[in-house]
Amino acid sequence: MKRIETMSTILLVEDDAALAELIEEEVRDQGHETVVTAEAEAALKQLSGRQFDLVVSDVRLSGEMSGIELLQRSRDLTEPPPFIVITAFGTIEQAVHCLHLGADDFLTKPIELDELATAIDRVLTRRAVTAHFDRSRHAATTREYHGMLSGSSAMHNLFDQIGKLAASDAPTLVQGESGTGKELVARALHADSRRQRGPFVAVNCASISPELMESEFFGHRRGAFTGAASQREGYFAEADGGTLFLDEIGEMSLALQGKLLRAIQESAIRPLGADRDRSVDVRIVAATNRQLEVAVAENQFRQDLFYRLETLTLKVLPLRERGRDKEILAHHFIETLASAQGKAIREVDPLLITALLDYAFPGNIRELENAITRCVTLAVDGVLSAEDLPSRMREPVDADRQTVIEVEKRPNDWQTLKSLEAGYIRKVLEATEGNKRRTAEILGISRKTLYRKLEDA
């Protein structure tokens, strides 16, 4: 992460005057303003009266309130500041306890000034990146339209187009990659039309067996074919007076395409086994992620049906071409999915944000939502971690840093993955002489994750 360049205001809570002076000098050398107090009670008053960018506090203090209690009380503030805990009595259990309470980092005495500087820089950078993420979301002119959210001017133009085309009953073709929200576009067309009180019937053409397609779309009479023990209305009849959405229409058989064209032209269908047509009042909205022009050229799609559908066309942009929408939608999904799961997300790993912004999302909005769902579900102590993203979205491992683990040839001697991991962590700890910050960097994990793994080992 890029080092934070702006001056921040840091509250230092330390009852050892010599250590406080040493830390204060180091913090000022970093270009930050420092407010120093020796007691947690005084620190709490400071926090109640002004906003600090970071609190650095010893655990053992001379007053009645400990640094841990100060950490707990600070979490009740409207905007709790990031918190680094320092103690000479550090154990893994105490570290994990502080992190569970909301501490952002944990250092042990004797303090190494370069380690302190790195911790302060890391926490402030994380805060700055998260703040930028929030500002970007609010700075963009975000518009919500029938369940679609966007800050992209191109998408806003699409919303306006939908509003105009909704007044028509003509067949409409919605084009776009998988996961871009084509069904939401179809539902918006329906919601803004005169048919809004009528049914909206969505059909995935790729999921219907070719043998059943005609029956599914146009219905059948009892006894029309073997197994037709009862009458079926069909999708056209179900959508009468409303909208029939045909997703993945490019997967429809040529034979059924001809019958669909007739239904559109005649506003009538003939169920299997029936001897007369039935009138239907249905608007067709079709969607595809294929280039239908190519399918026509390859004789996989009827040209006359294509011409009929392309009268009105809407194109949905892929997520990678929608400017800041990745940030806007990511924040939206974090809020809604966390609320749905009853979780409070207090921190978003900057590496997660970076990974999301750098990833191309070939699966578009659906893939983004699935990734956020995974991270929210796996979040520990209200922290969304980049480690919980699918591996394809994370930074690939440098081949030079990969480690080969030899496996015994005899199955009875094989170890569990957890055992291998614990052993490797211990070896790295030994190599770094117990330096947990360096160990976490080598392992490519956060210190919180390292503490958790050590606790579980």
Secondary structure, DSSP 8 states (H G I E B T S, - for coil): -----S--EEEEE-S-HHHHHHHHHHHHHTT-EEEEESSHHHHHHHHHHS--SEEEEESS-SSSS-HHHHHHHHTTSSS---EEEEESS--HHHHHHHHHHT-SEEEESS--HHHHHHHHHHHHHHHHHHHHHHHHHHHS--EEETTEEE--HHHHHHHHHHHHHTT--S-EEEE--TTS-HHHHHHHHHHTSTTTTS-EEEEEGGGS-TTTHHHHHH-B-TTSSTT--S-B--HHHHTTTSEEEEETGGGS-HHHHHHHHHHHHHTEE--BT-SS-EE---EEEEEESS-HHHHHHTTSS-HHHHHHHTTEEEE---GGGSTTHHHHHHHHHHHHHHHHTT----EE-HHHHHHHHH---TTHHHHHHHHHHHHHHH-BTTEE-GGGS-GGGS----GGG-------SSGGG---HHHHHHHHHHHHHHHTTT-HHHHHHHHTS-HHHHHHHHHH-
